[in-house]
């Protein structure tokens, strides 16, 4: 497991970063995203009523939990533009959902991330 501030150096000066709770190390230009909780997504009303999943669209937002080193283009490493902790919107298709140690994660390519949500 890697700490949020710890970087593991790979060949050609690239690095992989992940938060402390993520047991995944993304490769190349992939990003591990933790789906938003019901409260973060607004699926829970102010009075505490939870809107069921069947009434809601599948989440396409999350928080970046780990990022890969980047993608090589003509032998040059193109660094990642997203970082750990960014809240992002990603496409509904073309990603992988995995469950590790009871926690669900989504793995997307950086090019499938549509936007970073401002805080």
Contact map, one row per residue, 1 for C-alpha under 8 A:
11100000000000000001111100000000000000000000000000000000000000000000000000000000000000000000000000000000000000000000000
11110110000000001111011000000000000000000000000000000000000000000000000000000000000000000000000000000000000000000000000
11111110000000001111100000000000000000000000000000000000000000000000000000000000000000000000000000000000000000000000000
01111110000000001111000000000000000000000000000000000000000000000000000000000000000100000000000000000000000000000000000
00111110000000001010000000000000000000000000000000000000000000000000000000000000000000000000000000000000000000000000000
01111111000000001000000000000000000000000000000000000000000000000000000000000000000000000000000000000000000000000000000
01111111100000111000000000000000000000000000000000000000000000000000000000000000000000000000000000000000000000000000000
00000111110000111000000000000000000000000000000000000000000000000000000000000000000000000000000000000000000000000000000
00000011111011110000000000000000000000000000000000000000000000000000000000000000000000000000000000000000000000000000000
00000001111111110000000000000000000000000000000000000000000000000000000000000000000000000000000000000000000000000000000
00000000111111000000000000000000000000000000000000000000000000000000000000000000000000000000000000000000000000000000000
00000000011111000000000000000000000000000000000000000000000000000000000000000000000000000000000000000000000000000000000
00000000111111100000000000000000000000000000000000000000000000000000000000000000000000000000000000000000000000000000000
00000000111111110000000000000000000000000000000000000000000000000000110000001000000000000000000000000000000000000000000
00000011110011111000000000000000000000000000000000000000000000000001100000000000000000000000000000000000000000000000000
00000011110001111100000011000000000000000000000000000000000000000111100000000000000000000000000000000000000000000000000
01111111000000111110000010000000000000000000000000000000000000000111100000000000000100000000000000000000000000000000000
01110000000000011111010110000000000000000000000000000000000000001110000000000000000100000000000000000000000000000000000
01111000000000001111110000000000000000000000000000000000000000001100000000000000000100000000000000000000000000000000000
11110000000000000111111000000000000000000000000000000000000000000000000000000000000000000000000000000000000000000000000
10100000000000000011111000000000000000000000000000000000000000000000000000000000000000000000000000000000000000000000000
11000000000000000111111100000000000000000000000000000000000000001100000000000000000000000000000000000000000000000000000
11000000000000000001111110000000000000000000000000000000000000000000000000000000000000000000000000010000000000000000000
10000000000000000100011111000001000000000000000000000000000000000100000000000000000000000000000000000000000000000000000
00000000000000011100001111100000000000000000000000000000000000000111000000000000000000000000000000000000000000000000000
00000000000000010000000111111111000000000000000000000000000000000111000000000000000000000000000000000000001000000000000
00000000000000000000000011111100000000000000000000000000000000000001110000000000000000000000000000000000000000000000000
00000000000000000000000001111100000000000000000000000000000000000001111100000000000000000000000000000000000000000000000
00000000000000000000000001111110000000000000000000000000000000000011111000000001000000000000000000000000000011000000000
00000000000000000000000001111111000000000000000000000000000000000011010000000000000000000000000000000000001111000000000
00000000000000000000000001001111100000000000000000000000000000011111000000000000000000000000000000000000001111000000000
00000000000000000000000101000111110000000000000000000000000000011110000000000000000000000000000000000000111100000000000
00000000000000000000000000000011111000000000000000000000000001111100000000000000000000000000000000000000111100000000000
00000000000000000000000000000001111100000000000000000000000001111000000000000000000000000000000000000001110000000000000
00000000000000000000000000000000111110000000000000000000001111100000000000000000000000000000000000000001110000000000000
00000000000000000000000000000000011111111000000000000000001011100000000000000000000000000000000000000000000000000000000
00000000000000000000000000000000001111111000000000000000000000000000000000000000000000000000000000000000000000000000000
00000000000000000000000000000000000111111111000001000000000000000000000000000000000000000000000000000000000000000000000
00000000000000000000000000000000000111111111000000000000000000000000000000000000000000000000000000000000000000000000000
00000000000000000000000000000000000111111110000000000000000000000000000000000000000000000000000000000000000000000000000
00000000000000000000000000000000000111111111000000000000001000000000000000000000000000000000000000000000000000000000000
00000000000000000000000000000000000001111111100000000000000000000000000000000000000000000000000000000000000000000000000
00000000000000000000000000000000000001111111100001110000000000000000000000000000000000000000000000000000000000000000000
00000000000000000000000000000000000001101111111111100000000000000000000000000000000000000000000000000000000000000000000
00000000000000000000000000000000000000000111111111100000000000000000000000000000000000000000000000000000000000000000000
00000000000000000000000000000000000000000001111110000000000000000000000000000000000000000000000000000000000000000000000
00000000000000000000000000000000000000000001111110000000000000000000000000000000000000000000000000000000000000000000000
00000000000000000000000000000000000000000001111111000000000000000000000000000000000000000000000000000000000000000000000
00000000000000000000000000000000000000000001111111100000000000000000000000000000000000000000000000000000000000000000000
00000000000000000000000000000000000001000011100111110000000000000000000000000000000000000000000000000000000000000000000
00000000000000000000000000000000000000000011100011111011000000000000000000000000000000000000000000000000000000000000000
00000000000000000000000000000000000000000010000001111111000000000000000000000000000000000000000000000000000000000000000
00000000000000000000000000000000000000000000000000111111110000000000000000000000000000000000000000000000000000000000000
00000000000000000000000000000000000000000000000000011111100000000000000000000000000000000000000000000000000000000000000
00000000000000000000000000000000000000000000000000111111100000000000000000000000000000000000000000000000000000000000000
00000000000000000000000000000000000000000000000000111111110000000000000000000000000000000000000000000000000000000000000
00000000000000000000000000000000000000000000000000001111111000000000000000000000000000000000000000000000000000000000000
00000000000000000000000000000000000000000000000000001001111100000000000000000000000000000000000000000000000000000000000
00000000000000000000000000000000001100001000000000000000111111000000000000000000000000000000000000000000000000000000000
00000000000000000000000000000000001000000000000000000000011111000000000000000000000000001111000000000000000000000000000
00000000000000000000000000000000001100000000000000000000001111100000000000000000000000111100000000000000000000000000000
00000000000000000000000000000000111100000000000000000000001111110000000000000000000000111000000000000000000000000000000
00000000000000000000000000000000111100000000000000000000000011111000000000000000000111110000000000000000000000000000000
00000000000000000000000000000011110000000000000000000000000001111110000000000000011111110000000000000000000000000000000
00000000000000000110010000000011110000000000000000000000000000111110000000000000000110000000000000000000000000000000000
00000000000000011110010111000011100000000000000000000000000000011111000000000000001100000000000000000000000000000000000
00000000000000011100000011001111000000000000000000000000000000011111100000000001011100000000000000000000000000000000000
00000000000000111000000011111110000000000000000000000000000000000111110000000001000000000000000000000000000000000000000
00000000000001111000000000111000000000000000000000000000000000000011111000000011000000000000000000000000000000000000000
00000000000001000000000000111100000000000000000000000000000000000001111100001111000000000000000000000000000000000000000
00000000000000000000000000011000000000000000000000000000000000000000111110001111000000000000000000000000000000000000000
00000000000000000000000000010000000000000000000000000000000000000000011111111100000000000000000000000000000000000000000
00000000000000000000000000000000000000000000000000000000000000000000001111111100000000000000000000000000000000000000000
00000000000000000000000000000000000000000000000000000000000000000000000111110000000000000000000000000000000000000000000
00000000000000000000000000000000000000000000000000000000000000000000000111111000000000000000000000000000000000000000000
00000000000000000000000000000000000000000000000000000000000000000000000111111100000000000000000000000000000000000000000
00000000000001000000000000000000000000000000000000000000000000000000011110111110000000000000000000000000000000000000000
00000000000000000000000000000000000000000000000000000000000000000000011110011111000000000000000000000000000000000000000
00000000000000000000000000000000000000000000000000000000000000000000111000001111100000000000000000000000000000000000000
00000000000000000000000000001000000000000000000000000000000000000011111000000111111000000000000000000000000001000000000
00000000000000000000000000000000000000000000000000000000000000000000000000000011111000000000000000000000000000000000000
00000000000000000000000000000000000000000000000000000000000000010010000000000001111101000000000000000000000001000001000
00000000000000000000000000000000000000000000000000000000000000010110000000000001111111000000000000000000000000000000000
00010000000000001110000000000000000000000000000000000000000000111110000000000000011111000000000000000000000000000000000
00000000000000000000000000000000000000000000000000000000000000111000000000000000001111100000000000000000000000000000000
00000000000000000000000000000000000000000000000000000000000000110000000000000000011111110000000000000000000000000001100
00000000000000000000000000000000000000000000000000000000000011110000000000000000000011111000000000000000000000000001110
00000000000000000000000000000000000000000000000000000000000011110000000000000000000001111100000000000000000000001111100
00000000000000000000000000000000000000000000000000000000000111000000000000000000000000111110000000000000000000001111100
00000000000000000000000000000000000000000000000000000000000110000000000000000000000000011111000000000000000100011110000
00000000000000000000000000000000000000000000000000000000000100000000000000000000000000001111111000000000000000011100000
00000000000000000000000000000000000000000000000000000000000100000000000000000000000000000111111000000000000000000000000
00000000000000000000000000000000000000000000000000000000000000000000000000000000000000000011111000000000000000000000000
00000000000000000000000000000000000000000000000000000000000000000000000000000000000000000011111100000000000100010000000
00000000000000000000000000000000000000000000000000000000000000000000000000000000000000000011111110000000011110000000000
00000000000000000000000000000000000000000000000000000000000000000000000000000000000000000000011111000000011100000000000
00000000000000000000000000000000000000000000000000000000000000000000000000000000000000000000001111100001111000000000000
00000000000000000000000000000000000000000000000000000000000000000000000000000000000000000000000111110001111000000000000
00000000000000000000000000000000000000000000000000000000000000000000000000000000000000000000000011111111100000000000000
00000000000000000000001000000000000000000000000000000000000000000000000000000000000000000000000001111111100000000000000
00000000000000000000000000000000000000000000000000000000000000000000000000000000000000000000000000111110000000000000000
00000000000000000000000000000000000000000000000000000000000000000000000000000000000000000000000000111111000000000000000
00000000000000000000000000000000000000000000000000000000000000000000000000000000000000000000000000111111100000000000000
00000000000000000000000000000000011000000000000000000000000000000000000000000000000000000000000011110111110000000000000
00000000000000000000000000000001111000000000000000000000000000000000000000000000000000000000000011110011111000000000000
00000000000000000000000000000001111000000000000000000000000000000000000000000000000000000000001111000001111100000000000
00000000000000000000000001000111100000000000000000000000000000000000000000000000000000000000001111000000111110000000000
00000000000000000000000000000111100000000000000000000000000000000000000000000000000000000100011100000000011111011000000
00000000000000000000000000001110000000000000000000000000000000000000000000000000000000000000001000000000001111111000000
00000000000000000000000000001110000000000000000000000000000000000000000000000001010000000000000000000000000111111000000
00000000000000000000000000000000000000000000000000000000000000000000000000000000000000000000000000000000000011111100000
00000000000000000000000000000000000000000000000000000000000000000000000000000000000000000110010000000000000111111100000
00000000000000000000000000000000000000000000000000000000000000000000000000000000000000011110000000000000000111111111000
00000000000000000000000000000000000000000000000000000000000000000000000000000000000000011110000000000000000000111111000
00000000000000000000000000000000000000000000000000000000000000000000000000000000000000011100000000000000000000001111100
00000000000000000000000000000000000000000000000000000000000000000000000000000000010001111000000000000000000000001111110
00000000000000000000000000000000000000000000000000000000000000000000000000000000000001111000000000000000000000000011111
00000000000000000000000000000000000000000000000000000000000000000000000000000000000000100000000000000000000000000001111
00000000000000000000000000000000000000000000000000000000000000000000000000000000000000000000000000000000000000000000111
